Amino acid sequence: MPQFISLLTLFALTGCGLDEEKFEEQYAEAYCEWLDGCSKISERHGTMEDCLQFQKIYADENLSPDGCPFDKNEAKACLEEIQENEDCVIEDSIPNECLDVSSCEASDTGE
């Protein structure tokens, strides 16, 4: 079933334009699904709903901050890397591609 979800997400990424808002939502979904698959969602966020809300805010403030250029290719690569991550090591859970979605840090925007 996870492979089916991955295929749907990849289709959505390539079939439609990926903007910052869509990226933030899809990042939260992909990351929280990964956490759930690793049986770590309850220890990190409690519930799926809490995880989705927190990760969307995290992506908005840290991965694609307002006022920073948004790289659609890195955003797609970020989502693909999360979906392909079969390792359940929390310390390595955010791929470098996700950190490259924006060309500036949240601190560069005054946040």
Secondary structure as GFF3:
##gff-version 3
##sequence-region A 1 111
A	DSSP	alpha_helix	2	15	.	.	.	ID=ss1
A	DSSP	alpha_helix	20	37	.	.	.	ID=ss2
A	DSSP	alpha_helix	41	44	.	.	.	ID=ss3
A	DSSP	alpha_helix	48	58	.	.	.	ID=ss4
A	DSSP	pi_helix	59	63	.	.	.	ID=ss5
A	DSSP	alpha_helix	72	84	.	.	.	ID=ss6
A	DSSP	three_ten_helix	90	92	.	.	.	ID=ss7
A	DSSP	alpha_helix	96	99	.	.	.	ID=ss8
A	DSSP	three_ten_helix	106	109	.	.	.	ID=ss9
###
